[in-house]
Amino acid sequence: GWRLFRIDDLTPPEFFFGMVPNPVATLAVDLIVKPSEELDGSPQAVVNIGMESDTTEVSHKIESSDGDLFSAKYYFTVSGSGNVKILGTDPSGNLGESTVSIVAYRINPGEPLFAADCDNRFEIRGSQPIGKETALVFGYSPPEEQSFDHFEWTPLGAPFRFSSSDRAVRTGKYELSYIPSTSPNNHDKAIIIFQRAAGTWLPLETWQSYRGERWITYPDSLGTFLAAVGPATDQFASGILPRRHTLAQNVPNPFNASTKIEFALAENESAALQNVRLDIYNILGQRITTLMSGVITPGQYSLTWDGLDDSKRSVPSGIYFGRLTVETRTLTIKMVLMK
C-alpha cells in the first residue's frame, strides 16, 4: 500500500525513555521508548556504561491509545554510570536522537546495597546484605512530566528513580542521602526529600547529618526521589542527626509509677540501620524487662518504663539500671523506684 508523509517535514522525532523491572530476569530491565511521532521502523538504543557500549534494537511494538511504545529486554553486564542514546528515523527521513543518563549496579550476594545517581547527588544504601543471588539496582532521571505541587518548596535539580528487577530488593528499609552543591545558609531554610507515590510528591522525614554536608531520610522502598529547599519549620524537617549515641538520665528520678527514658542514636557510616536494645536490670544484674529490641534508624527516641517486668507484674522499690546496647556499645543509667 501507499504511505503518505509530508515532504516539508524537517522536524526529527523526539523520544521519551524509561526503564522498568523485567518480570522474569533479575539482572535485566525492560527499555521503554515512546516516540513523539510515527517512525520508519524501530528505534535503537545505544547503552553506554563505563567503558562498555552496546547497541540493541527496541523492536517490540506496543500499540496504545496514547501512541505506540517500543520495548526491549536488556541485560546489564557491568556496573557504573553512563547514558542511553535513543536513535530513530521518521517516514520523512529525519533522524531523531535523545540521550538519558542512567546508572546500573550489580550487587553480589552478601554485599550491602549501594547505588548513586549519575551526578552523585543521591546515594541509597540498604539495611541488609543482598541474599543468595546477584541483584541489579538501576536508575535514571524520569521524563519531566511529574509536576511538583508543593509551592513553598523549590526543587533542587531533576528527580531520580531507583529500582530493581529483584522484588526482594525493591522494598525494605533504606538510607537515602542527598548531597547538595551548597547547603542552605539560612537557618529558616531546610532541605526535604520527597518521594513520588500515588501520583503526587510525598514529603519524607528528613535529617541533616551532623557534619552538615548531606540530608538523609529513610524510605521503605526504592522509587523516584526529589530534593527541595523550603521552610525549616515544616514538620518533616527534623533537624540535625545526633553526633554520638547518648542515653539521658530518666525523668523523673526517683520515680513512683513511671519514668521517661530518652536516647539518641547517631548515624552509622557503614550501615543504614543499627541493632538496638534497651533493657531494665535490677541491682542483682537480672534482666527485668526489655523496652526496645530491633533494628532502627538514627534519631531521637523516648520510651516510658511503667515499673513492670516482662510478665506485667509490678516490681518492688529499689535501684534499677537502664542499659542501652547499640551494636557492640553499651550505655547505662541508674534509676531509683520509690513506692
N, C-alpha and C positions, 0 to 999 in steps of 0.2 A: 504494500500500500504506500500512499504518499505521506510524507512527513512535512509539515509546514513549520517554518521558522522565519523570524524577522531578519532580513538582510542587513538592516541598520542596527542590529543588536550588538553593541560593543561592550556591554556590561558583563564581566565574568561572574560566575556563581560564587556565593559565599557558603560557608559550611558551619553548622553548629555541631559540636563534638561532645561526646560523653563516654565514660567507662562505667560499666555495671558489672557486678559479680557474675561470673559464669555459674549456672546452677549445678554443674557436674564437676568440673575440673577446678580444684582449689588453687592451682598455680596459673590459672588463665583468667582473662577478663573478656567481656564482650565489648568490642569497639562499636559505638553507635554514631552514625553520621547522618545529619539531616541537611540536605542541600536547600538553598534558597529558591531553586528553580529546577526544572527538568534537566536531566543530564543525558549526554550521549554515552551510554554505558555506565559502568560502576566507578565510584571514586576509589582512589588508592590512599593508603595510609603509610607514611614513612615514619617508623618509630626509631627514635634516637635516644639511647640510654647509655650514659658514659661514653665509651669508645665504640660501642656497638651501634650498627644501623641496619634496619631490616624493613623491607617493603612488602606489604600484604594487600591483596585485593579485598575491598569491603564489598562483597558481591551479593550477600543475602539481602534481597529486597523485601521490605515490609510495607505494604500499602495501607494507608490510613486516611481518614477524612481530613487530617491536618497536614497532608503532604507525605510523600514517600520517605521512608527511613531505610538506611542500609546498615548492616551489621556484619561482624566477622569475629570469630574466636581468635584470641591472640595469647600466646604463652610468653611470659617474661622469663628469660634465662639468666639475667644478670640484675643486680641491684644498682640503684643510683637515680640521679635526676636527669632530665632531658626534655624532649618535646615530641609531639606527634604532628606531622605536617600532612594535611589533607589536600589532595590534588584531584581535580575533576574538570571535565570539559562539557559545556552546554552544546545544544544542537547547532549553534552558530559558530562553534569552534573556539569560543572564548575559554581560556584556561583559568580556572579559579584556584586559589591557594589560601588555606587558613592554617595557622600554627597555634598549638595549645601546649603550655608547659605541663609536664607530668613528673611523677616520681613512682618508683617501684622498689619495694624492699622484700627480699626473700628472707624470712626469719626461720632459722634452723631449730629443730627440736631442742628444748632445754634452754633456749635463749629468751631473754625478755623482749617483748615487743617494743620496737622503737621505729619512728618514722618522722620525717620533717618535710615541710613543703619546699618548693623549688628555691625560695629566697631565704630559707631558714628563719622565717618569721614564726611559724607554728612548729612545735615539737610535741609529739604524743608518745607516751610510754604506757605499757601495760603493767598491771599489778602482779600477774602470774607469768611464769615461763610458758612458751609455746609447748603444746603436747607432743605426741609421738611423730607427727608428720610436719614437714616443712610447710609454712604458711606464707601467703603473699599478702602484703599490705600495699595498696596503691592509692594515688591521689592526683587531683588536678583541680584547676580553677574552673568551676561550672560556668555556663553562659550567664551573663548578667541580666537574667530575666526575673530575678528574685528581689523585688523592691524591699527596701529597708524601711520599716514603718514606725521606728522609734525616733520621734522628731527631736527629742532633747539630746540625742546621741549622734555623733558624727563618725561614720565608718573610717577605719584606718586601713585602706587598701581593699583589695578584692577578697571575697570569701575563698575558702579552700575546702575541698571534700576529701576525707579519708575513708577508705572502705577496704573490704577483704572478701575474697570468694569463699573463705572458710567461715561458716556460720558461727562456730565456737569463738572466733576472734572478733566478730562484729559487735558483740555485746560483752559487757564486763565492766570493771572499774578502771578508768584511765586517768592519767595526769596529762592535761593539755596545757602547754605553756605558749604564751605569745611574747615575742621579744621585739619591742618597738625600736625604731631607729633612734627616737628620743622619747623619754618618759615625760608625762605632764609635769611642768614645774610650778603649777598652781595647785595649792592644797585643796581647792574646791573642785578639782577635776580628778577623775579616776578612769581607768580602763576596765571595761567589762567585756567578756567573751559571750557571744550569742551563738546558739545552735539552731539550725533550721529544722523545724518539726511541724507536721500537720499544716503546711502552707504558710507558716509565719516564723519570725525570728524570736526564739525564747531566750531571755537573759539567764545566764548561769552564775551562781555564786562565785565571785572571782576575788582572789587574794593577790596582793603584791608580795614578791619574795622579799626577805629582809634585806637583801643587798640592793633591791630596787631595780634590778635590770630586767625582770620579767614579771608577767602577770599570769596567774595559774588558776585553773579550775579543774574539776574532777567529774567529767561526764560519765554516764553509764553506758555509752555506746560510741562507736565511730560515727561519723556523719559530716555535715557541712558546717563550718565554723566561720565566724566573722568577729573581729575585734573592733570596738568603737570607744570613743572618748566622750565622757559626759559628766554629770554632776556626781561628786563623791558622796553626796547624801543619799544616793539610791540604795535601796535595801539589799541589792546584790553586790555592792561594793563593800567587801568585808574587811578592808584594812590590810595590815601587813602580817604575813605569816610569822609565827614565833621564831626567834633565832636559835633557841635551845629548848630542850624538854624541861618543863618545870612542874612541880607538884606543890600547890599552895596549901597553907595551913587551913584546916577545916574551920568553918564558921557556922554556928558559934562553937567555942571550945573553952571550957567544958560545955557539954550539951545534955539535954534531957531526952526529948522524944526523937529528934532527928537532927542531922547536920549536913551541910553542903560541902562537897569536895570539888575543887576546880583544878584542872591541869591543862597544860599547853603541850602540844605535840609539834615539834619543828619539822620542816621539810627535810626529806632524805634525798640526796643527790643520786643515790644508787637504786632507789625503789620508789614507786609511786605511792604505795600503801605500806603500813607497818603493823606488825602484830603487837597488840596492846592488851594488858591485863591490869585491872585494879582490884586487889584483894584486901580483905579485912582480916587481921590476925589478932588473937588475944595475947596476953603477956607471956603465955607458955609457948608461943610460936605456933599455935594451932590455927589453921585457917577457919574463919567463922563463916564468911560468905564472899562471893565474887560479884562485884558491881558491874564489871565490864570484862569481856573477853572476846577479841575478834580483831579483824583487820580493818583499820580505819584510815582516813585521810588526815593530813596535818590540820591544825587549827586549835581553837579554844573549846574546852569541854567542861561541863558542870554536871555532877551527879549528886544524888542525895542518898545517905545511908540512914535508914529508919530504926537502927538499933536491933535489927532482926538477923537471925542466922539463916542458913540455906533452907531450913525447914520452917521458916516463918515464925520461929519462937523468939520471944524477947530475951535478950542476953542480959546478964547482971551488970551492975555498976562496976567500973574498973577502968584500967588502962588498955587501950587498943591501938593498933598500928594500921595505917593505910599504906599499902605498898603498890606503887605503880611500876610495872615492868614494860619497857619498850624495847623489843628485840632482846638484847643482852644487857641492857642498862636498867638499874633499879633505883627508884627514889622512894623515901619513906617519911611519913609524918606520924607524930604521936598524938593520940586523941584520948580525951577523958570523958567517960559516960557517967553522969551522976543522976540518980533517980531519987 
